């Protein structure tokens, strides 16, 4: 049995903060200790208490004065789009057709898929992201590369082979039967192997025929515990096109509902332009709207009403994500910085405790994985991140006048990036130092 005692300032959330002063929503230890045993947190609390109960010969790692939080979680991004990020286009559909689809065609080659997978996981660790939910390409080779690399690094990762059989280049099309068969093969090969989770992944209604949506529905019935991921209401042209393709549906959300894809395990990327009826339907189903702020701004898609959706009479569950490569940063810190600005434009406030809740416990709850990740509770996975709020000269200068945890978190969110991530622990192992 391997044991390590990690010392530092510990912060983790118990629930979503109601206000900036809601100290009961989180647990903070100024001098805290985490006892890690075989990849899990065995004990947590004040350092003196944990140290007294730990074995005499336990290895200690002291990260003071830095903050230790649960590993950051990204609930929506595209693994094959690492070389698409920063591509100039007017809007979503032009961006897909000009850059994204041609790049994803390359993932039929297993060597290319494996190379990008290595870079992808390096970047996750560099940014302090210990769990992510990714779209692979339509090719099974891409899913194989994604999950093989996750297994190699011992990370709890979620992903799926994209299903798409229309409105894309020939090299990116499967068929209803192929999408079903290959997704089933990916599930059999990878789901539950190591810490891997497979998600059922119809890209979005525009790129799947009714016949393929039926196959996605069949998979959802056969594997009710699996997450489902797709896109919804990102762009006005996309919404209009979807309505033309599915004229019998009440609206875009109803397309997914008709095929049994609207439920508590459903992750819908974007959801910027939901009607009241659609928001009600999502709330009643327990589905998750995934906010992708840097992508929404970069592609000019719109401003996501995070606060408005959260405080409705029928609230909608929320996740937050980078949406690489429409998104412009791999950093969840940068992601929440842009989320803050979007709420400012909408006349709302997003306080830093809410931001860090969303990056950790909030996203774990969105994935129905809060019993494994997103907290520093005893018995959960030892995935955590060490953050340095004085990581750059500008941050260090600002830290001279920071007087509270609130101010420190806001500084990390506003100016932080991968340089603020001192170390990323995966199943108790420091990973960033090995990059």
MINUMI-417004 format. One record per residue (C-alpha): residue number from 1; x, y, z; residue in three letters. Coordinates in steps of 0.001 Angstrom, whole numbers, plus 500000, padded with zeros to 6 digits. Layout:
BEGIN
NUM	X	Y	Z	ALA .
...
//
This chain:
BEGIN
1	500000	500000	500000	UNK .
2	501358	503434	499051	UNK .
3	500559	506337	501361	UNK .
4	501255	510035	500929	UNK .
5	500357	512960	503159	UNK .
6	499700	516157	501213	UNK .
7	499849	519440	503137	UNK .
8	498413	522753	502012	UNK .
9	495413	525065	502152	UNK .
10	492396	522881	501300	UNK .
11	489202	524112	499621	UNK .
12	486313	521951	498465	UNK .
13	482568	522472	498068	UNK .
14	479629	520823	499786	UNK .
15	476947	522375	497539	UNK .
16	476411	525331	495213	UNK .
17	477070	528651	496995	UNK .
18	473904	530745	497263	UNK .
19	475763	534025	497827	UNK .
20	479328	535278	498055	UNK .
21	479062	535023	501857	UNK .
22	477711	531449	501913	UNK .
23	480546	529931	503949	UNK .
24	478430	526856	504741	UNK .
25	478662	525784	501088	UNK .
26	482368	524938	501260	UNK .
27	485037	523528	503558	UNK .
28	488310	525418	503955	UNK .
29	491368	524385	505967	UNK .
30	494092	527010	506308	UNK .
31	496598	524275	507212	UNK .
32	495089	521087	505855	UNK .
33	496144	517538	505270	UNK .
34	495116	514921	502723	UNK .
35	496123	511335	503391	UNK .
36	496222	509453	500093	UNK .
37	496238	505652	499970	UNK .
38	496384	503699	496712	UNK .
39	494829	506416	494584	UNK .
40	492047	507437	496970	UNK .
41	491662	510002	499738	UNK .
42	491813	508102	503039	UNK .
43	491526	511071	505409	UNK .
44	491102	514844	505185	UNK .
45	491067	517662	507722	UNK .
46	493390	519846	509736	UNK .
47	497002	518860	509089	UNK .
48	497748	518223	512773	UNK .
49	494807	515841	513088	UNK .
50	495515	513919	509889	UNK .
51	499233	513738	510658	UNK .
52	498594	512341	514134	UNK .
53	496484	509539	512669	UNK .
54	498833	508748	509751	UNK .
55	501635	506140	509871	UNK .
56	504912	507475	511221	UNK .
57	506801	506735	508014	UNK .
58	504283	508282	505614	UNK .
59	505807	510362	502807	UNK .
60	504921	514053	503157	UNK .
61	504615	516635	500388	UNK .
62	504202	520238	501544	UNK .
63	502453	522560	499089	UNK .
64	502026	525521	501430	UNK .
65	501118	528352	500893	UNK .
66	499250	527173	497807	UNK .
67	495614	526175	497507	UNK .
68	494646	522542	496980	UNK .
69	491297	521919	495290	UNK .
70	489644	518917	493640	UNK .
71	490872	518337	490098	UNK .
72	489170	520589	487568	UNK .
73	486507	519031	485332	UNK .
74	485674	519918	481713	UNK .
75	482255	518683	480582	UNK .
76	482418	519310	476807	UNK .
77	485305	519442	474341	UNK .
78	486417	517863	471080	UNK .
79	489558	515738	471246	UNK .
80	490180	515813	467426	UNK .
81	490074	519626	467300	UNK .
82	493418	520480	468889	UNK .
83	494686	521745	465541	UNK .
84	491418	523551	464820	UNK .
85	491634	525947	467772	UNK .
86	492129	529566	466666	UNK .
87	490665	529100	463160	UNK .
88	489138	532229	461637	UNK .
89	485486	531913	460584	UNK .
90	482290	533955	460622	UNK .
91	480022	531521	462467	UNK .
92	479479	527959	463639	UNK .
93	478428	526300	460377	UNK .
94	481184	527982	458330	UNK .
95	483723	527004	460986	UNK .
96	482573	523368	460920	UNK .
97	482673	523038	457152	UNK .
98	485890	524989	456557	UNK .
99	488130	523736	459342	UNK .
100	486625	521172	461665	UNK .
101	485301	518501	459343	UNK .
102	488475	518365	457181	UNK .
103	490634	518059	460309	UNK .
104	488503	515298	461807	UNK .
105	488866	513256	458610	UNK .
106	492518	512722	459571	UNK .
107	491510	510617	462592	UNK .
108	490907	507578	460447	UNK .
109	494688	507126	460803	UNK .
110	495525	505411	464085	UNK .
111	499027	506925	464267	UNK .
112	497664	510459	463973	UNK .
113	494936	509753	466545	UNK .
114	497475	508364	469020	UNK .
115	499787	511369	468559	UNK .
116	497009	513883	469202	UNK .
117	495803	511844	472191	UNK .
118	499219	512211	473809	UNK .
119	499163	515979	473292	UNK .
120	495561	516169	474497	UNK .
121	496291	514460	477823	UNK .
122	499467	516479	478314	UNK .
123	497364	519616	477954	UNK .
124	494686	518419	480357	UNK .
125	497307	517759	483030	UNK .
126	499079	521062	482331	UNK .
127	495805	522919	482923	UNK .
128	494828	521019	486081	UNK .
129	491967	519174	484377	UNK .
130	491717	515641	485733	UNK .
131	488417	514612	484111	UNK .
132	486975	515674	480758	UNK .
133	484074	514695	478532	UNK .
134	485228	514542	474923	UNK .
135	483811	513950	471492	UNK .
136	486114	511757	469444	UNK .
137	485692	511649	465653	UNK .
138	483366	509341	463732	UNK .
139	486214	506820	463448	UNK .
140	486567	504089	466052	UNK .
141	490335	504569	465818	UNK .
142	489946	507974	467479	UNK .
143	487993	506539	470417	UNK .
144	490532	503740	470787	UNK .
145	493392	506249	470944	UNK .
146	491524	508466	473418	UNK .
147	490695	505685	475853	UNK .
148	494045	503919	475530	UNK .
149	495859	507085	476571	UNK .
150	493440	507649	479477	UNK .
151	494094	504094	480664	UNK .
152	497845	504606	480407	UNK .
153	497657	507700	482634	UNK .
154	495085	506343	485069	UNK .
155	492656	509212	484468	UNK .
156	488868	509157	484887	UNK .
157	487810	510252	481414	UNK .
158	484585	510201	479440	UNK .
159	484308	510085	475652	UNK .
160	482441	508722	472725	UNK .
161	482738	507832	469073	UNK .
162	480709	510426	467192	UNK .
163	477681	509158	465258	UNK .
164	476955	511169	462080	UNK .
165	475517	509997	458781	UNK .
166	474657	513185	456861	UNK .
167	475627	516829	456209	UNK .
168	479366	516192	456486	UNK .
169	482187	515096	454120	UNK .
170	482130	511473	453000	UNK .
171	485197	510719	455099	UNK .
172	483252	511642	458241	UNK .
173	480069	509683	457639	UNK .
174	479065	506383	459132	UNK .
175	475644	504739	458724	UNK .
176	472920	504094	461293	UNK .
177	474049	500480	461651	UNK .
178	477753	501341	461697	UNK .
179	477250	504063	464294	UNK .
180	475388	501605	466494	UNK .
181	477790	498692	465991	UNK .
182	480965	500712	466511	UNK .
183	479602	502503	469581	UNK .
184	478670	499126	471017	UNK .
185	482196	497875	470261	UNK .
186	483729	500903	472006	UNK .
187	481514	500255	475041	UNK .
188	482523	496603	475166	UNK .
189	486215	497388	474773	UNK .
190	486626	500461	476961	UNK .
191	483740	501221	479326	UNK .
192	484777	500380	482869	UNK .
193	488322	499523	481814	UNK .
194	490514	501418	484245	UNK .
195	488593	504605	484961	UNK .
196	487120	504996	481471	UNK .
197	483491	505920	480790	UNK .
198	481926	505749	477315	UNK .
199	479266	508277	476300	UNK .
200	476672	507761	473558	UNK .
201	477524	510537	471108	UNK .
202	475246	511574	468223	UNK .
203	477041	514761	467169	UNK .
204	473838	516789	466742	UNK .
205	470495	516524	465006	UNK .
206	471783	518141	461806	UNK .
207	474348	515385	461210	UNK .
208	472143	512407	462121	UNK .
209	469214	511086	460109	UNK .
210	466064	509905	461897	UNK .
211	467299	506348	461320	UNK .
212	470532	507089	463155	UNK .
213	468689	508853	465959	UNK .
214	466693	505644	466365	UNK .
215	469976	503766	466756	UNK .
216	471160	506264	469377	UNK .
217	467844	505715	471173	UNK .
218	468416	501954	471055	UNK .
219	471840	502390	472653	UNK .
220	470349	504603	475364	UNK .
221	467787	501915	476175	UNK .
222	470409	499155	476244	UNK .
223	472887	501155	478351	UNK .
224	470785	503406	480604	UNK .
225	473708	504182	482918	UNK .
226	475813	505742	480154	UNK .
227	476000	509474	479612	UNK .
228	474637	510880	476358	UNK .
229	476280	513930	474792	UNK .
230	475232	516115	471882	UNK .
231	474652	519763	470915	UNK .
232	471587	521960	471268	UNK .
233	470587	525523	470343	UNK .
234	474032	527008	469799	UNK .
235	473342	529141	466742	UNK .
236	470203	530597	465109	UNK .
237	471015	529139	461668	UNK .
238	471588	525729	463265	UNK .
239	468202	525929	464990	UNK .
240	466419	526826	461737	UNK .
241	468151	524032	459810	UNK .
242	467234	521513	462504	UNK .
243	463593	522570	462293	UNK .
244	463653	521972	458536	UNK .
245	465165	518514	458992	UNK .
246	462713	517510	461735	UNK .
247	459442	519288	460851	UNK .
248	457374	517067	463152	UNK .
249	459240	518193	466275	UNK .
250	457864	521043	468388	UNK .
251	461349	522561	468635	UNK .
252	465016	521575	468717	UNK .
253	464850	520057	472225	UNK .
254	461822	518014	471216	UNK .
255	463916	516271	468537	UNK .
256	466016	514647	471251	UNK .
257	463007	513998	473480	UNK .
258	461232	512077	470693	UNK .
259	464190	509685	470504	UNK .
260	464506	509148	474252	UNK .
261	467709	511161	474489	UNK .
262	466453	513781	476961	UNK .
263	467169	512620	480505	UNK .
264	469290	513000	483614	UNK .
265	472369	511519	481898	UNK .
266	472050	513888	478882	UNK .
267	474691	516584	478341	UNK .
268	473637	519262	475852	UNK .
269	476419	521562	474682	UNK .
270	475574	525295	474512	UNK .
271	471775	525674	475017	UNK .
272	472065	529435	474475	UNK .
273	468728	530051	472777	UNK .
274	466279	527802	474620	UNK .
275	462619	528758	474692	UNK .
276	460725	528645	477984	UNK .
277	459118	525391	476881	UNK .
278	462520	523874	476128	UNK .
279	463971	524998	479462	UNK .
280	460968	523489	481245	UNK .
281	461431	520223	479347	UNK .
282	465128	520084	480250	UNK .
283	464390	520835	483888	UNK .
284	461693	518184	484130	UNK .
285	463986	515610	482531	UNK .
286	466974	516582	484690	UNK .
287	469116	517172	481596	UNK .
288	472278	519291	481730	UNK .
289	472895	522495	479770	UNK .
290	476659	522822	479249	UNK .
291	477943	526399	479102	UNK .
292	480899	526945	476745	UNK .
293	481722	530655	477144	UNK .
294	484925	531086	475136	UNK .
295	483431	529178	472204	UNK .
296	480168	531117	472316	UNK .
297	482050	534411	472207	UNK .
298	484587	533305	469595	UNK .
299	481926	532064	467159	UNK .
300	479504	534882	467984	UNK .
301	476822	532391	468984	UNK .
302	475309	534347	471865	UNK .
303	475291	534900	475637	UNK .
304	474344	531922	477792	UNK .
305	471843	532872	480561	UNK .
306	473522	530863	483315	UNK .
307	472015	532733	486248	UNK .
308	468570	532960	484686	UNK .
309	468451	529214	484002	UNK .
310	469659	528412	487516	UNK .
311	467034	530460	489354	UNK .
312	463962	529571	487284	UNK .
313	460954	528084	489052	UNK .
314	462028	524979	487149	UNK .
315	465830	525328	487271	UNK .
316	468047	523751	484639	UNK .
317	471154	521811	485695	UNK .
318	474355	523499	484486	UNK .
319	477795	522293	483443	UNK .
320	480712	524433	482249	UNK .
321	483279	523566	479593	UNK .
322	486046	524760	477283	UNK .
323	484582	523369	474026	UNK .
324	488005	523030	472388	UNK .
325	488454	523735	469434	UNK .
326	485583	526270	469111	UNK .
327	486708	527369	472553	UNK .
328	489891	529403	472720	UNK .
329	491525	528121	475919	UNK .
330	492121	524710	477491	UNK .
331	492056	526368	480911	UNK .
332	488975	526029	483095	UNK .
333	490192	529161	484908	UNK .
334	490027	531147	481660	UNK .
335	486705	529513	480864	UNK .
336	485139	530811	484065	UNK .
337	486715	534219	483571	UNK .
338	484772	534506	480302	UNK .
339	481650	533069	481963	UNK .
340	481888	535884	484504	UNK .
341	482080	538499	481732	UNK .
342	479071	537042	479921	UNK .
343	476973	537325	483088	UNK .
344	478179	540908	483490	UNK .
345	476889	541690	480002	UNK .
346	473553	540158	480982	UNK .
347	473374	542324	484109	UNK .
348	474118	539386	486436	UNK .
349	476870	538542	488911	UNK .
350	478882	535320	489111	UNK .
351	480919	535270	492291	UNK .
352	484257	533402	492499	UNK .
353	482953	530729	494858	UNK .
354	480280	529847	492287	UNK .
355	482939	529700	489587	UNK .
356	485127	527258	491505	UNK .
357	482084	525220	492529	UNK .
358	481170	524838	488834	UNK .
359	484722	523748	487906	UNK .
360	484754	521062	490610	UNK .
361	481724	519696	492455	UNK .
362	479213	521326	490101	UNK .
363	480624	519586	487051	UNK .
364	480970	516312	488973	UNK .
365	477268	516548	489846	UNK .
366	476435	517289	486212	UNK .
367	478195	514035	485284	UNK .
368	476567	512046	488130	UNK .
369	480095	511331	489398	UNK .
370	480217	513344	492631	UNK .
371	480739	510138	494611	UNK .
372	484082	509734	492804	UNK .
373	485407	513175	491789	UNK .
374	484902	516903	492365	UNK .
375	485472	516868	496139	UNK .
376	488188	516213	498696	UNK .
377	486010	513865	500737	UNK .
378	487464	510694	502230	UNK .
379	486773	507699	500010	UNK .
380	486827	509627	496724	UNK .
381	489451	509540	493986	UNK .
382	492671	511383	494840	UNK .
383	492422	513743	491864	UNK .
384	493359	517255	492939	UNK .
385	495147	520365	491788	UNK .
386	497595	522763	493463	UNK .
387	497014	526410	492536	UNK .
388	499454	529304	492975	UNK .
389	497825	532742	492948	UNK .
390	501246	534424	492640	UNK .
391	502389	532374	489641	UNK .
392	503243	535290	487345	UNK .
393	504770	538707	488085	UNK .
394	501404	540407	487540	UNK .
395	499638	537937	489831	UNK .
396	502337	538234	492504	UNK .
397	502008	542021	492477	UNK .
398	498236	541796	492879	UNK .
399	498617	539213	495680	UNK .
400	500412	541850	497761	UNK .
401	497034	543506	498359	UNK .
402	494794	540399	498442	UNK .
403	493243	540064	501873	UNK .
404	490677	537261	501576	UNK .
405	490020	533869	500029	UNK .
406	487336	535491	497868	UNK .
407	489862	537914	496390	UNK .
408	492419	535151	495868	UNK .
409	489962	532964	493969	UNK .
410	488897	535872	491798	UNK .
411	492531	536642	491014	UNK .
412	493147	533018	490013	UNK .
413	490056	533083	487793	UNK .
414	490880	536440	486202	UNK .
415	494630	536191	485626	UNK .
416	495338	532490	486095	UNK .
417	496196	529940	483411	UNK .
418	498372	526821	483232	UNK .
419	501197	528697	484993	UNK .
420	499019	528951	488111	UNK .
421	498758	525151	488199	UNK .
422	501714	524097	490326	UNK .
423	500834	520408	490247	UNK .
424	498088	518086	489040	UNK .
425	497517	514870	490961	UNK .
426	495801	511925	489261	UNK .
427	494858	509043	491569	UNK .
428	497337	510445	494063	UNK .
429	500263	510714	491640	UNK .
430	501845	514082	490700	UNK .
431	501611	514232	486916	UNK .
432	502576	517725	485789	UNK .
433	506185	517376	486863	UNK .
434	506564	514439	484453	UNK .
435	505552	516401	481330	UNK .
//
